[in-house]
Amino acid sequence: MKTYAEMTCEELTKEVEQLKKEYHQFQKMELRLNMSRGKPCQEQLNLSMHMMDVLDSNSDLTCEDGTDCRNYGALTGIDEARELLGDMMENNPKDIIIYGNSSLNVMYDTVSRAYTHGIMGSTPWCKLDRVKFLCPVPGYDRHFAITEYFGIEMIPVPMTPTGPQMDLVEKLVAEDATIKGIWCVPKYSNPQGFSYSDETVRRFARLKPAAPDFRIFWDNAYGMHHLYDEKQDYLIEILAECKRAGNPDLVYKFASTSKITFPGSGIAALATSPNNMEDICNQLRRQTIGHDKVNQLRHVRFFGDIHGMVEHMRKHADILRPKFELVENTLEEELGGLGIGTWTEPLGGYFMHFESLPGCAKAIVARAKKAGVVMTGAGATWPYGKDPNDNSIRIAPSYPSLQDLGVAARLFALCVKLVSAEKLLAEKK
């Protein structure tokens, strides 16, 4: 089989003509499929429906320490929830604050607090001439949206299969005191599905920032989201590693049950050092008297303990695994050997990443949308939505049914071939 680059102008012309015929057949199907976000599908949401039954009007809503979950109090969360999320995050429950349903909300608040009031007595970022953040790319668009909203300058750092390019991270952080943070999705990263290596985690823990208020924003969103029992990525625990390195205050670690139970009604958590905890609680006690303790108790009663959560996540994997494998197999069948794209095959998380020929991503996504399949906007995986190579596409297989996903994957592969063939043909003429 020839690659597209090896084809002659005549061969590429015939290929484009045939591909356009196939594309028009898809258009006639009048598809209405949405793969733009990593949303759990209905079958996944149904896994947690029993959680609605664990509490009712006859339930004892009193915690083991006597806290009445119906009333005010428990600023950092009920002990049982801190223990459950502590096991999930591999952290001491005393180092954890339980919030509402959204970890993204917690990240926003954390940036906002630093912006208006500073970190542990440092100058508020709003009073500084310049504030910068490092952004591993491709990365998570909602992270970038937060820092962009506050006018923080974002500096792209290339991602590798073992994590961000650490030589560059170490150099930039050590030399520039205006760099105040870095966004990280360390396990099954969004969008590539990469997990940081042991060496990468240790290098993060041993950073020597020029700015005393530099923080690593460690979003462990997919810590339990494995696709396989026998093949899983493991991550060194960052807070313990920072403590060993003499940098105990370096990290804010975020997580939630959003893709474990109900995204709209889960619980979020932040784990960090005692010093950071004190700083955060100083603000938090002015913001709230406590988050939804009844929902925290509901989660505890539903799972029982971390073992219940692990079993629950196996059920999620049984639903997601065939979807990822379907997309991977379709891409291999349709695009393998053509030299017009590469893709990741993660062991967990919610996304795959497709890298097209340079200058093709926007056109591919637009073609797919025109035929009825909406994907994440090309460029969204870069700060400011500007992918300089125009070759990064995030694939989110979770929400569509298997049948719909099969159609969408074939259409996507067709769009990749059509756009790539047209580009190479134009270059040869």
C-alpha positions, 0 to 999 in steps of 0.5 A, spaced: 500 500 500 502 506 498 502 512 502 498 518 500 505 522 500 507 517 495 501 517 490 502 521 483 497 527 482 493 522 477 492 517 483 490 522 488 485 526 483 482 519 483 482 518 490 479 525 492 473 523 487 472 517 490 472 520 497 467 525 495 462 520 493 463 516 500 462 523 503 456 525 500 453 518 502 454 520 509 451 527 508 445 523 505 444 520 512 443 526 516 447 525 522 446 528 528 451 526 533 455 530 538 462 528 540 464 534 543 465 533 550 467 527 554 460 526 557 458 519 561 453 516 557 446 514 559 448 507 561 454 510 565 449 514 569 445 509 570 450 505 574 449 510 580 442 510 580 441 506 586 445 512 590 438 515 590 435 510 594 441 510 600 438 516 603 430 517 604 426 521 609 427 515 614 435 515 614 439 517 620 443 523 617 448 523 623 455 522 622 460 517 626 462 524 630 455 526 631 455 531 625 448 532 623 448 533 615 442 537 615 445 543 619 451 548 618 458 546 619 464 541 617 467 546 613 472 541 610 467 536 609 465 530 613 470 525 616 467 519 612 467 523 605 474 525 607 476 518 608 473 516 602 476 521 597 483 520 601 483 513 599 481 515 592 486 520 591 492 516 596 492 522 601 491 523 608 484 525 610 486 531 614 490 534 608 483 534 604 477 539 603 471 536 600 467 541 596 461 541 591 460 537 585 465 541 580 473 540 581 473 545 575 470 550 580 475 549 585 480 550 580 477 557 578 476 559 586 484 557 587 486 561 581 481 567 583 484 567 590 491 567 588 489 573 583 485 577 589 489 575 595 495 572 593 498 565 596 500 565 603 502 572 604 505 573 597 503 579 593 496 578 589 497 576 582 492 582 580 498 587 583 503 584 579 505 587 572 505 580 569 503 573 571 504 567 567 502 559 567 505 553 563 500 549 559 502 542 557 500 542 550 496 539 547 492 540 554 485 541 557 481 547 554 477 548 560 484 549 564 486 554 559 480 558 559 480 559 567 487 562 566 485 566 560 479 569 563 484 572 569 489 575 563 494 570 565 499 569 560 500 562 557 506 559 555 505 552 551 510 546 553 510 540 549 507 534 552 511 527 551 508 520 552 512 521 559 509 527 561 511 535 560 518 536 557 521 537 564 528 540 561 524 546 559 519 546 565 525 546 570 528 551 566 523 556 565 520 555 572 527 557 575 529 563 571 522 566 571 519 569 577 513 571 573 511 564 572 506 562 578 503 555 576 503 550 571 496 546 569 497 538 569 493 532 568 498 527 570 494 520 569 490 519 562 491 526 560 486 530 556 487 529 551 492 524 549 491 519 555 498 519 557 500 518 564 506 521 567 512 517 569 516 516 575 521 520 573 517 526 571 513 526 578 519 526 582 522 532 577 516 536 579 517 535 586 524 537 586 522 544 582 526 550 584 521 555 582 524 563 582 517 565 585 515 563 592 508 563 590 509 558 584 504 552 585 503 546 581 495 545 579 495 537 579 488 535 576 488 528 577 481 527 574 482 520 571 485 517 577 481 511 577 478 511 570 482 505 567 479 501 561 483 494 563 484 490 569 490 487 567 493 493 564 493 500 568 498 506 569 500 507 576 502 514 578 507 516 584 503 520 589 505 527 588 504 530 595 508 525 598 514 526 593 514 533 594 514 532 602 520 528 601 523 533 596 523 539 602 517 542 597 511 540 601 507 546 599 508 546 592 502 542 589 494 543 589 491 536 587 484 536 585 479 530 584 472 529 583 467 523 583 464 527 576 465 521 572 464 516 577 457 518 579 453 524 577 457 529 573 452 534 576 451 532 583 458 529 585 463 531 590 470 534 589 476 535 593 482 538 594 488 535 597 494 539 599 499 541 605 497 543 612 500 550 610 496 551 604 490 548 607 490 554 612 491 559 607 485 556 603 480 555 609 482 562 611 478 564 605 473 558 605 470 560 612 468 567 609 465 564 603 461 558 606 459 555 612 460 548 609 458 544 602 453 539 601 454 534 607 448 530 605 451 529 598 457 527 601 454 522 606 450 519 600 456 518 596 459 514 602 453 510 604 453 508 596 460 506 596 461 504 603 469 504 602 474 505 596 473 497 594 466 499 593 468 505 588 473 500 585 468 495 583 464 501 581 469 503 576 470 496 573 463 497 571 464 504 567 470 500 564 466 495 561 462 500 558 467 505 555 472 499 553 469 497 547 468 504 545 475 506 545 477 499 542 472 501 536 475 507 534 482 505 535 480 499 530 476 503 525 482 508 525 487 502 524 483 499 518 481 506 515 488 510 516 493 505 517 499 505 512 497 511 509 501 516 513 496 521 514 495 521 521 497 518 528 493 517 534 494 515 541 491 508 544 490 510 552 489 505 557 484 509 561 481 516 561 476 519 557 479 521 550 484 519 545 488 524 541 489 524 533 495 528 530 493 530 522 498 532 517 500 540 519 494 544 517 489 539 516 485 539 523 480 545 522 478 542 515 477 535 518 473 537 524 469 542 519 468 536 514 465 532 520 461 537 522 458 538 515 456 531 515 453 531 522 458 529 527 460 535 532 467 534 535 471 538 539 473 544 536 480 544 532 485 548 536 481 547 543 487 543 546 492 549 545 492 556 549 487 561 546 485 556 541 491 557 537 494 550 535 500 553 531 501 547 527 493 546 526 494 538 527 491 537 534 484 533 534 481 531 541 476 524 540 471 523 545 468 516 545 464 516 551 457 519 550 455 516 543 452 509 543 456 503 540 452 503 533 453 511 533 460 511 534 461 506 529 458 511 524 462 517 527 469 513 527 468 511 519 466 518 517 472 521 521 476 517 518 473 519 511 474 526 513 481 525 514 483 522 508 479 527 504 482 533 507 489 530 507 488 527 499 486 534 497 492 538 501 497 533 498 494 534 491 494 541 492 502 541 494 504 536 488 500 541 482 
